[in-house]
Amino acid sequence: MVDLVEIQAAYYMVAATGVLVAAAYYIINMRNQIKVRELETCKYLTNQMTSDPALQTYSILLKKLEWRDHEDFMGKYGYSNPEMFGKWASWFFLGDTIGYVVRNRLARSETIYELGGWGFIRLWERYKDFILSRRGEVYGRDYFAGFEFLAGEMLKIKIRNDASFNDKLETYRRTWKP
């Protein structure tokens, strides 16, 4: 005959197994939710930079704008020119936002890089002198700090993937004139 103690021991083992299975399921479910959240965040952010109007603006920012110094830049493309102000400010704020997302680990920098975030390297290189000058005069040290962080993270990944890019970047820095 089966003793009551044996039945009780078997019951405890089944209950403990159920708790372990529930905990494992919870952990797996949480990991999947984190991946889904990261994917949705990345998808939303990269949709902002891969639309046709956004890519046209990106091209304008890299090729069409010319200025001597930050006063000249603000005179030509600042608040008095809302169309151009909107073009550069929207990309700067997008870079700042994505930088915030990466810095706070809401998305992995590698994921952002693979989805086109590497484009912020060139954008930062083109406008960093302007941004840094605005930090010193107007907005303080955190002015577009997320954008700078993002560009730095993207550059680390780019150089890790292609060591020759560092030489190309140095050539770009030497030959580019605002």
URBEL-V822668 format. One record per helix or strand of 2 or more residues. SS is the DSSP state (hx for helix, st for strand). FROM is the first residue (numbers start at 0). TO is the last residue. If there is no record, write none. Layout:
SS,FROM,TO + SS,FROM,TO
This chain:
hx,3,49 + hx,51,62 + hx,69,76 + hx,81,102 + hx,108,116 + hx,118,138 + hx,144,160 + hx,164,174
